[in-house]
Amino acid sequence: VSLLAACAPKTVTVTVEVPVERTVEVERTVEVEVPVPAQTLVLSSEMFAPPAEQEFFINEILKPFEEETGITVNFQVIKGEDMFDRVTVQQQTGHVTTDLVLVFNGRFSWWTDAGYVLPLDEVVSAWTDRTILPAFDRNAVVDGTRYFVPISADVYLTIANNKALDYLPEGANIDSLTYEQYADWAVAIAEGEGEGKVCVTGVPQKMWIYQFGSSALSYGLNPAGQPEPAFPNVNSEASAAAWAIWAKIGAANGFMPTVLNVDNCVDPLMREEAWLSVTHNARVGQVYASAEAQYTVGPAPSGPAGIGTIAGAHGIGIVNGTANYDAAVQLLEYLTRPDVQVKINKGTGGFIPVVAEALDYLGEDPTDEIIRKALLVLENGVTSYLPISDFQDWGAVKKVFDDVFQEMVLQGDGTVDQALLDEAQARLDALRVEQ
C-alpha cells in the first residue's frame, strides 16, 4: 500500500511564452522623390544662323538657363517666312508646338496682325531691374500693347582710319560730326591722297539703302511707320538734301575706286583701301577689334534732325496657344537680364543690348567700346526699322537706291537731279503691297 502511494502522479504548472504575430497599422508621412517629366520649350529663331553664333547661343546662353531652371530649350534656326508658315499651320490646326519666336523687327507686324503672339505688358511690368529701350516700340507695341521684347539690335556708326584724322575739317569732332563735315572730310582726303577713301557697299542689293537711309533720317525723313514721306523714300526734300551730301563726295571722286565691287566694308577698311565709312556697328566692331590703335569710332554723323540711323532688331514673342506659357515667361525674363544681354550681344558679334542697365556690365575691351557708342545712338538718335513687309520685294527696293547711287552720285556732277529722283520714287511706290 505504501509503495503505491509513493508512485502516484504529481501535477506541475509551467508558464510558456508563445510568440503571436499581429498586424498593427501605423500612420507615417514618408517623403519620396517622384521624378517630374522634364519641360521642353521650342524656340524658333531667324537670328543666330551662322554656326559660330548658334553654337555660342546654345552653349553659353541657353545651357545655363537649362541648368538654372531644369527647363530644356529646343532651339531651331529657320527662315522668317518658313517660321511664319509653320506657326500658321499650328494655329489653324490647334496643335501649337512652337512656344516662342525670335523674329526680325521688320516682320513683327506679320505676327501681330495675324494674332499669333500674346500680349506681354503684364510680364514686362513685373521686371523692376531693367528698362527696355523704346527705340523699337513703333512695331513691338501695337495700340499700346506690347507683343515683342527686343533682345538684340544694331545701328550705324562712323569709323575712320587714324590716317584720315589729318584731313578732319577744322572744328570737327568725330563724336559730334555733321554730314556736311563728313562730306568735306571725304573731299579733303581724296584731294590730299589722290584717290577716294570713303567706303559704302556698291554691290547691288547690299547695305547702301541703309547707309543712305541713315543720312536721310538725319535731314528730317520720317522713320518707317510714320506719316509719309517716311523711310524708304527717294525724292522727298529730306532725301534730296541727303543725296546732295553723297553727290558732293561722288563729284570729288571721294569714294574708293573699287566701290562698285564692295559688298562689305570690313575688308577694305582693314586693308586700308578705305579710310572712312558709316556702316553697321557689328562690322565697325570687327574692324576696330582687329587693331583698335589704328581706328577712331564715333556715332553716325548728324543733320538738322539729329543723328539718323537705320536700327534693326530681333525680338521674342510668346506664341498664342502655347502649353508652356510660364516656362516661356521664365526664358524671356532670363534673356533680358542686363548681364545676360551683354553676354548675348558681345558673344554673337558685337550687337547692341536693348536694356539700358546693360551699360553697367560693360568692360573696357574694344567690343564694349563699340557697344557704348551704339547705345548712345540708339538712345538719342532718330531710328527707323525696316518695313520689309510693306513691299513686294525688298531686294527690288534696294535696287532703286543702288541705281540712283550709280547714276547720280558716281556718274553725276555733284548736283541733285530731282526728275531722276521722282522717277525712282515711282518705281519704289509700285513695289508697295496694296493695303
URZIVEN-V496057 format. One record per residue. N is the residue number from 1. RES is the residue in three letters. PHI is phi as a letter, one per 40 degrees, with the letter a starting at -180 (NA if undefined). OMEGA is omega in degrees with one decimal (none if undefined). D_CENTER is the distance of its C-alpha to the mean C-alpha in whole Angstrom. Layout:
# URZIVEN-V496057
N & RES & PHI & OMEGA & D_CENTER
N & RES & PHI & OMEGA & D_CENTER
This chain:
# URZIVEN-V496057
1 & VAL & NA & 179.7 & 125
2 & SER & c & 178.8 & 124
3 & LEU & c & 179.8 & 122
4 & LEU & c & 180.0 & 120
5 & ALA & c & -179.4 & 119
6 & ALA & c & -177.3 & 118
7 & CYS & c & -177.8 & 115
8 & ALA & c & -178.4 & 114
9 & PRO & c & -177.8 & 110
10 & LYS & b & -178.4 & 108
11 & THR & c & 179.8 & 105
12 & VAL & b & 179.6 & 102
13 & THR & c & -178.7 & 98
14 & VAL & b & 177.4 & 95
15 & THR & c & -177.6 & 92
16 & VAL & b & 175.8 & 89
17 & GLU & c & 179.6 & 85
18 & VAL & b & -179.9 & 83
19 & PRO & c & 179.8 & 80
20 & VAL & b & 178.6 & 78
21 & GLU & c & 177.3 & 75
22 & ARG & b & 175.7 & 73
23 & THR & c & -178.7 & 69
24 & VAL & b & 179.1 & 68
25 & GLU & c & 179.1 & 64
26 & VAL & b & 179.3 & 62
27 & GLU & c & 178.0 & 59
28 & ARG & b & 174.9 & 56
29 & THR & b & -177.9 & 52
30 & VAL & b & 177.5 & 51
31 & GLU & c & -179.8 & 47
32 & VAL & b & 177.7 & 46
33 & GLU & c & 178.4 & 42
34 & VAL & b & -177.8 & 41
35 & PRO & c & 178.2 & 38
36 & VAL & c & 179.6 & 35
37 & PRO & d & -179.3 & 33
38 & ALA & c & 178.9 & 30
39 & GLN & c & -179.0 & 27
40 & THR & b & 174.0 & 24
41 & LEU & b & 173.2 & 21
42 & VAL & b & 178.1 & 19
43 & LEU & b & 177.2 & 16
44 & SER & c & -171.6 & 15
45 & SER & b & 168.0 & 11
46 & GLU & b & 175.6 & 10
47 & MET & b & 178.9 & 8
48 & PHE & g & 177.8 & 10
49 & ALA & c & 178.4 & 13
50 & PRO & d & -175.4 & 14
51 & PRO & d & -178.3 & 17
52 & ALA & c & 178.4 & 16
53 & GLU & c & -179.2 & 13
54 & GLN & c & 179.9 & 14
55 & GLU & c & 179.3 & 17
56 & PHE & c & -176.7 & 15
57 & PHE & c & -179.3 & 13
58 & ILE & c & -172.1 & 17
59 & ASN & c & -173.8 & 19
60 & GLU & c & -178.5 & 18
61 & ILE & b & -175.4 & 15
62 & LEU & c & -178.3 & 17
63 & LYS & d & 176.1 & 20
64 & PRO & d & 176.2 & 21
65 & PHE & c & 179.2 & 20
66 & GLU & c & 179.2 & 22
67 & GLU & c & -178.8 & 25
68 & GLU & c & -170.4 & 25
69 & THR & b & -173.1 & 25
70 & GLY & g & 179.3 & 27
71 & ILE & c & 178.1 & 24
72 & THR & c & 178.1 & 23
73 & VAL & b & 174.1 & 20
74 & ASN & c & -174.6 & 20
75 & PHE & c & -177.4 & 17
76 & GLN & b & 174.5 & 17
77 & VAL & c & -175.1 & 15
78 & ILE & a & 178.9 & 16
79 & LYS & c & -175.5 & 15
80 & GLY & d & -179.2 & 14
81 & GLU & c & -179.1 & 17
82 & ASP & c & 178.4 & 19
83 & MET & c & -179.4 & 17
84 & PHE & c & 179.0 & 18
85 & ASP & c & -179.2 & 22
86 & ARG & c & -178.9 & 22
87 & VAL & c & 175.5 & 21
88 & THR & d & 177.8 & 24
89 & VAL & c & 179.6 & 26
90 & GLN & c & 179.6 & 26
91 & GLN & c & -177.5 & 26
92 & GLN & c & -179.0 & 29
93 & THR & c & -177.3 & 31
94 & GLY & g & 179.8 & 30
95 & HIS & b & -175.1 & 29
96 & VAL & c & 179.8 & 25
97 & THR & b & 175.5 & 24
98 & THR & c & -175.7 & 20
99 & ASP & c & -179.6 & 19
100 & LEU & b & 175.6 & 16
101 & VAL & b & 176.1 & 13
102 & LEU & b & -162.7 & 9
103 & VAL & b & 172.7 & 9
104 & PHE & c & -171.6 & 7
105 & ASN & c & 174.5 & 8
106 & GLY & c & 179.6 & 11
107 & ARG & b & 178.4 & 13
108 & PHE & d & -174.3 & 12
109 & SER & c & 175.5 & 16
110 & TRP & d & -172.6 & 17
111 & TRP & c & -179.4 & 17
112 & THR & c & 179.1 & 18
113 & ASP & c & -178.2 & 21
114 & ALA & c & -178.4 & 22
115 & GLY & g & -175.2 & 22
116 & TYR & c & -179.3 & 20
117 & VAL & b & -172.7 & 18
118 & LEU & c & 174.6 & 20
119 & PRO & c & -175.8 & 20
120 & LEU & b & -176.3 & 18
121 & ASP & d & -179.0 & 20
122 & GLU & c & 179.3 & 23
123 & VAL & c & -174.9 & 20
124 & VAL & c & -178.1 & 18
125 & SER & c & 179.2 & 21
126 & ALA & c & -179.1 & 23
127 & TRP & c & -176.6 & 20
128 & THR & c & -175.0 & 22
129 & ASP & b & -177.4 & 21
130 & ARG & a & -179.9 & 17
131 & THR & b & 178.1 & 16
132 & ILE & c & 179.9 & 13
133 & LEU & c & -172.6 & 12
134 & PRO & c & -173.7 & 14
135 & ALA & d & -174.6 & 12
136 & PHE & b & -179.4 & 10
137 & ASP & c & -176.5 & 14
138 & ARG & d & 176.6 & 15
139 & ASN & b & 172.6 & 14
140 & ALA & c & 178.9 & 13
141 & VAL & b & -178.9 & 16
142 & VAL & b & -179.8 & 19
143 & ASP & f & 176.0 & 23
144 & GLY & g & -179.0 & 22
145 & THR & b & 179.4 & 20
146 & ARG & c & 177.2 & 17
147 & TYR & b & 178.8 & 16
148 & PHE & b & 172.3 & 12
149 & VAL & b & 178.0 & 10
150 & PRO & c & 174.7 & 7
151 & ILE & b & -178.1 & 6
152 & SER & a & -177.1 & 3
153 & ALA & a & 174.7 & 3
154 & ASP & a & 177.9 & 6
155 & VAL & b & 179.3 & 10
156 & TYR & b & -178.4 & 13
157 & LEU & b & 173.5 & 16
158 & THR & c & 173.3 & 19
159 & ILE & b & -180.0 & 21
160 & ALA & b & 167.1 & 25
161 & ASN & c & -177.0 & 27
162 & ASN & c & 175.1 & 29
163 & LYS & c & -179.5 & 32
164 & ALA & c & -175.6 & 31
165 & LEU & c & 177.8 & 32
166 & ASP & c & -177.3 & 35
167 & TYR & b & -178.9 & 35
168 & LEU & c & -177.8 & 33
169 & PRO & d & -178.8 & 34
170 & GLU & d & 179.6 & 37
171 & GLY & g & -179.0 & 35
172 & ALA & c & 178.5 & 31
173 & ASN & b & -175.1 & 29
174 & ILE & c & 178.0 & 26
175 & ASP & c & 178.7 & 24
176 & SER & a & -174.5 & 25
177 & LEU & c & 171.3 & 26
178 & THR & c & 177.9 & 27
179 & TYR & c & 175.8 & 26
180 & GLU & c & 177.6 & 30
181 & GLN & c & 178.2 & 30
182 & TYR & c & 179.6 & 28
183 & ALA & c & 178.3 & 30
184 & ASP & c & 178.4 & 33
185 & TRP & c & -179.5 & 31
186 & ALA & c & -180.0 & 31
187 & VAL & c & -179.6 & 34
188 & ALA & c & 178.0 & 36
189 & ILE & c & -178.8 & 34
190 & ALA & c & 179.8 & 35
191 & GLU & c & -177.3 & 39
192 & GLY & c & -175.8 & 39
193 & GLU & c & 179.7 & 38
194 & GLY & g & 175.2 & 39
195 & GLU & a & -179.3 & 36
196 & GLY & c & -178.5 & 33
197 & LYS & b & 179.1 & 30
198 & VAL & c & 179.0 & 27
199 & CYS & b & 163.6 & 24
200 & VAL & b & -180.0 & 22
201 & THR & c & -177.9 & 21
202 & GLY & c & 176.0 & 24
203 & VAL & c & -176.7 & 24
204 & PRO & d & 173.5 & 24
205 & GLN & g & 174.8 & 21
206 & LYS & b & -170.3 & 18
207 & MET & b & -174.9 & 16
208 & TRP & d & -179.3 & 19
209 & ILE & d & -178.6 & 19
210 & TYR & c & 176.4 & 16
211 & GLN & c & 175.9 & 18
212 & PHE & c & -177.6 & 20
213 & GLY & d & 178.2 & 18
214 & SER & c & 179.3 & 17
215 & SER & c & 179.8 & 21
216 & ALA & c & 175.8 & 22
217 & LEU & c & 178.7 & 20
218 & SER & c & -179.7 & 22
219 & TYR & c & 171.9 & 25
220 & GLY & h & 174.4 & 25
221 & LEU & c & 179.3 & 23
222 & ASN & c & 173.2 & 22
223 & PRO & c & 176.3 & 18
224 & ALA & d & 179.5 & 17
225 & GLY & g & 176.6 & 19
226 & GLN & b & -178.1 & 21
227 & PRO & d & 177.4 & 25
228 & GLU & c & -1.9 & 26
229 & PRO & c & -179.1 & 26
230 & ALA & b & 179.9 & 22
231 & PHE & c & -1.8 & 19
232 & PRO & c & 178.9 & 20
233 & ASN & a & -177.1 & 24
234 & VAL & b & -162.1 & 26
235 & ASN & b & 179.3 & 29
236 & SER & c & 177.9 & 29
237 & GLU & d & 179.5 & 31
238 & ALA & c & 179.9 & 27
239 & SER & c & 179.7 & 26
240 & ALA & c & 178.1 & 30
241 & ALA & c & 177.8 & 30
242 & ALA & c & 177.2 & 26
243 & TRP & d & -178.8 & 28
244 & ALA & c & 178.1 & 31
245 & ILE & c & -177.4 & 29
246 & TRP & c & 178.3 & 28
247 & ALA & c & 177.3 & 32
248 & LYS & c & 178.3 & 33
249 & ILE & c & -179.1 & 31
250 & GLY & c & -178.2 & 32
251 & ALA & c & 178.9 & 36
252 & ALA & c & -176.1 & 36
253 & ASN & f & -176.6 & 35
254 & GLY & c & 177.9 & 32
255 & PHE & c & 178.5 & 30
256 & MET & d & -173.0 & 30
257 & PRO & d & -176.9 & 33
258 & THR & c & -172.3 & 31
259 & VAL & d & -178.2 & 28
260 & LEU & c & 176.5 & 28
261 & ASN & b & -174.5 & 27
262 & VAL & c & 174.3 & 24
263 & ASP & b & 179.6 & 21
264 & ASN & a & -174.5 & 19
265 & CYS & c & -177.0 & 20
266 & VAL & c & -175.6 & 20
267 & ASP & c & 178.5 & 23
268 & PRO & d & 178.6 & 25
269 & LEU & c & -178.9 & 24
270 & MET & c & 177.2 & 25
271 & ARG & c & -179.2 & 28
272 & GLU & g & 170.2 & 29
273 & GLU & c & 175.1 & 30
274 & ALA & b & -180.0 & 27
275 & TRP & b & -169.8 & 27
276 & LEU & a & 178.6 & 25
277 & SER & a & 166.9 & 22
278 & VAL & b & -171.8 & 19
279 & THR & a & -175.1 & 16
280 & HIS & d & -173.3 & 12
281 & ASN & c & 179.1 & 12
282 & ALA & c & 176.7 & 11
283 & ARG & c & 175.0 & 14
284 & VAL & c & 179.7 & 16
285 & GLY & c & 179.5 & 15
286 & GLN & c & 179.6 & 17
287 & VAL & c & -176.2 & 20
288 & TYR & c & -178.8 & 20
289 & ALA & c & -178.5 & 20
290 & SER & c & -179.4 & 23
291 & ALA & a & -170.7 & 25
292 & GLU & c & -179.8 & 24
293 & ALA & c & -174.5 & 28
294 & GLN & c & -172.7 & 28
295 & TYR & b & 172.9 & 25
296 & THR & b & -175.2 & 24
297 & VAL & b & 176.1 & 21
298 & GLY & a & 174.7 & 20
299 & PRO & c & 170.4 & 18
300 & ALA & c & 178.5 & 18
301 & PRO & c & -179.2 & 22
302 & SER & b & 173.1 & 23
303 & GLY & b & -179.2 & 25
304 & PRO & d & -178.5 & 28
305 & ALA & c & -179.5 & 25
306 & GLY & h & 178.6 & 23
307 & ILE & c & 178.3 & 20
308 & GLY & c & 175.8 & 18
309 & THR & a & 164.9 & 14
310 & ILE & c & -176.6 & 12
311 & ALA & b & 176.8 & 9
312 & GLY & c & 177.5 & 6
313 & ALA & a & 168.6 & 3
314 & HIS & b & -177.3 & 4
315 & GLY & b & -178.4 & 7
316 & ILE & b & 171.7 & 10
317 & GLY & b & 176.9 & 13
318 & ILE & c & -171.9 & 17
319 & VAL & c & 176.6 & 19
320 & ASN & c & 179.6 & 22
321 & GLY & g & 178.4 & 25
322 & THR & c & 175.4 & 24
323 & ALA & c & -174.5 & 27
324 & ASN & b & -173.5 & 24
325 & TYR & d & -176.6 & 23
326 & ASP & c & 178.3 & 24
327 & ALA & c & 178.1 & 22
328 & ALA & c & 177.2 & 19
329 & VAL & c & 178.0 & 19
330 & GLN & c & 179.6 & 20
331 & LEU & c & 179.2 & 17
332 & LEU & c & 178.1 & 15
333 & GLU & c & -178.9 & 17
334 & TYR & c & -174.7 & 16
335 & LEU & c & -179.9 & 12
336 & THR & b & 173.8 & 12
337 & ARG & c & -176.1 & 15
338 & PRO & d & -179.1 & 15
339 & ASP & c & 178.1 & 16
340 & VAL & c & 176.4 & 14
341 & GLN & d & 178.6 & 11
342 & VAL & c & -178.3 & 12
343 & LYS & c & 179.6 & 13
344 & ILE & c & -169.3 & 10
345 & ASN & c & 172.8 & 8
346 & LYS & c & -173.3 & 12
347 & GLY & c & -177.7 & 13
348 & THR & b & 170.0 & 10
349 & GLY & h & 177.0 & 11
350 & GLY & g & 172.9 & 10
351 & PHE & c & -172.2 & 7
352 & ILE & b & 170.2 & 7
353 & PRO & c & -179.4 & 8
354 & VAL & b & 177.3 & 8
355 & VAL & b & -174.4 & 12
356 & ALA & d & -176.3 & 15
357 & GLU & c & 177.7 & 17
358 & ALA & c & 178.3 & 15
359 & LEU & d & -177.6 & 17
360 & ASP & c & -175.6 & 20
361 & TYR & b & 178.6 & 18
362 & LEU & c & 178.9 & 18
363 & GLY & b & -174.3 & 21
364 & GLU & b & -178.2 & 22
365 & ASP & c & -174.5 & 21
366 & PRO & d & -179.6 & 19
367 & THR & c & 177.5 & 16
368 & ASP & c & -179.3 & 16
369 & GLU & c & 178.2 & 18
370 & ILE & c & -179.9 & 15
371 & ILE & c & 177.9 & 13
372 & ARG & d & -179.8 & 16
373 & LYS & c & -177.4 & 16
374 & ALA & c & 178.0 & 13
375 & LEU & c & 177.2 & 13
376 & LEU & c & 178.1 & 16
377 & VAL & c & -177.6 & 15
378 & LEU & c & -177.8 & 12
379 & GLU & c & -171.2 & 15
380 & ASN & b & -172.8 & 18
381 & GLY & c & 172.2 & 17
382 & VAL & c & -170.7 & 17
383 & THR & b & 174.4 & 14
384 & SER & b & 171.9 & 14
385 & TYR & c & 179.9 & 11
386 & LEU & c & -176.9 & 12
387 & PRO & c & -174.0 & 15
388 & ILE & d & -174.9 & 15
389 & SER & c & 179.2 & 17
390 & ASP & c & -174.9 & 20
391 & PHE & b & -178.1 & 21
392 & GLN & c & -173.9 & 23
393 & ASP & a & -176.5 & 22
394 & TRP & c & 176.2 & 19
395 & GLY & c & 177.7 & 20
396 & ALA & c & 175.4 & 24
397 & VAL & c & 178.6 & 22
398 & LYS & d & -175.7 & 21
399 & LYS & c & 176.5 & 24
400 & VAL & d & -179.3 & 26
401 & PHE & c & 177.6 & 24
402 & ASP & c & -177.7 & 25
403 & ASP & c & 178.0 & 29
404 & VAL & c & 179.0 & 29
405 & PHE & d & -178.1 & 28
406 & GLN & c & -172.1 & 30
407 & GLU & c & -172.6 & 33
408 & MET & b & -177.1 & 33
409 & VAL & c & -177.1 & 31
410 & LEU & c & -174.5 & 32
411 & GLN & b & -176.1 & 36
412 & GLY & c & -176.1 & 36
413 & ASP & b & 179.4 & 39
414 & GLY & g & 178.3 & 36
415 & THR & b & 179.8 & 37
416 & VAL & c & 178.6 & 35
417 & ASP & c & -174.8 & 36
418 & GLN & c & 179.2 & 35
419 & ALA & c & 177.4 & 37
420 & LEU & c & 179.2 & 35
421 & LEU & c & 179.3 & 32
422 & ASP & c & 178.0 & 33
423 & GLU & c & 178.6 & 34
424 & ALA & c & 179.0 & 30
425 & GLN & c & 177.5 & 29
426 & ALA & c & 176.4 & 31
427 & ARG & c & -179.8 & 30
428 & LEU & c & -178.6 & 26
429 & ASP & c & 179.5 & 28
430 & ALA & c & -179.3 & 29
431 & LEU & c & -177.5 & 26
432 & ARG & c & 174.6 & 25
433 & VAL & c & 179.2 & 25
434 & GLU & c & -178.6 & 28
435 & GLN & c & none & 27
